[in-house]
């Protein structure tokens, strides 16, 4: 009877683990995560156009402050630019995109509030206690979603595109 009970317990644990996704499913990398999220599709296109997809699919870990499609639409309108024109300027696109990436996995609770955050691009931005990001051009963005976990890091979704010194 005890043997039967142990067998049923093991079978139940295996079934529960498989049902909860514990059967070896891996989180997508940051590049794939952006491709799969409809609100980040422009970011995914931009990453591909800049040739950064292999980097954001690499081992990392990285933290990406990911602008939404609406954030990119606002940027293009502010600069009177088309998406195609932005994507064609690979140097500018790379500079802007890498300004949104931080080396290491920084969860929301680990964000150094009020301290300069150095990006892969080499410049800094800050995040204040109200979850407002302040870039090098005096513009701000707000964190709208945090701690979206990827296989090689974490993504925090923001409502505006950050700009380094241009």
N, C-alpha and C positions, 0 to 999 in steps of 0.2 A: 504494500500500500504506500509506504514512504517513497519507494522508487517511482511509482506511478505519479505521485504528487510532485516530485522533483522534475520528472519529465514534462508534466503539464506546466509547471512554473517556467522552465527553460523555454518551452514552446511559446508561452505567453509573452515572455520578455523579447524573444526573437520577433514575434509578430508585431509587438508594440514598437520596437525599434525600427522595423521596416516601415510601419505606418507613419511614424513621426519623421521620416526622412533620415534616419540614422544609419541607413544601409550603405554608406559610402558616398552619398551625394556630396559633391563639392560646390562651394559657392563660385559663381563666375568671377573672372578677373575684372578689374576696373573697366577695361576697354569693352568687354562683353556686357558688363552690367549696364553701361551707358547705351549700348546698342539695343538692349532689351527693354529699356525704359522709354516710353513714348515722350515723356516730358524732357528727356535728355538727348533726343535724336539729332538735334543740330550740333550739340557738343560731340557726339559720336562721329558725325560727318566731318567736323573740324579737326578732330584728332586724327582721322584717316587722311585728310587733306594735308596735314602738317607732317605726316609720316611718324606720328607719335604712338600709333596703336601698338607696335611691338614693345615699346617701353612700358606702356600702361597695362600690357598683358604679361609683362615680365614678373620676376619674383618679388620686386619691391622690398619691403612694404612701402606703400604710398598713402598719403591722405590727399584727396582731391576735393576742392571746393568747386562743385559742379554747377555752372549757370544753366538755368532752364531755357527752353526754347523761347519763352517770352523775354528773357533777359537778353538773348542774342538779337531778337527782333528790335528791342529797345536800343541796343548798341548800334545796329545798322541804321536805324532811323536817325539817331543822334548825329552820326557821322555822314549821313546821306550816302550810304554805301550799300551795294548789293552783297548778298552772301557770296556770290561767285567772285566778286572783286576782293573781298576779304580772304577767301580761300586761295585765291591766286597769288596773294602776297605772302608766300610761305614764311619768310623771315618775321614779318609782323605777327602772323598767326601763331607761329611757334613761341615768340616772345610773350604774347598774351596768354596762350594756353599753359605754358610752363609756369606762369605767374600764379596759376591756380593749384599747383601741385607742391606738396611738402613731402620731404623724405621722412619715412617712418609712419607708423600707424598712430594717429592722434584721435582718440575718442573725444566726444563732447566734454566729458568731465576733466579731460587732460589739457584742454585748450588753455594756453597761457594768457588769460585775460589781461589786456592792457600792455602786454609785452610784444615787441616786434617778432613776427613769425617770418623766418627766412624761407623763400620758395626755391624750387629747383632752378628758376630763372636767375636767382641771385639777389633779388630785391626783397623788400619786406612789406608786410601789411600788418595791421593790428585788428583785434576783435575786442570790443568793449563788453561790459557786463550785461548790456541789453542785446547781446548776440549780433551786433552790427559790426561789419567788416569795413575798415577804412583803408583805401588803396593809396598808391603814390600820387594819384591825380586829384585827390580830394573828393572822390566819389565814394558812395557807401553801398553796401549790399547787406541783406539780412539772411541769416540762416533760416531756411524754411523746413528743412528736414535734416536730421543728424543721425550719425551712426548707422548708415546703410553699409553693412558689412560686405566686403568682397573677399575673394580668395587671397588677394595680394594687398589688402589694405582696407581703407574705409573711405566712404564718400559722404560729404555734407553738401546738401543741395542749397544753392543761394539764388536770390532773385534778381541779381544784376551781374554783369560781367565786370570783373576787377581789371584795372588797368595799371600796368607798371609805368614808369617814366617813359614817354615815347619820344 
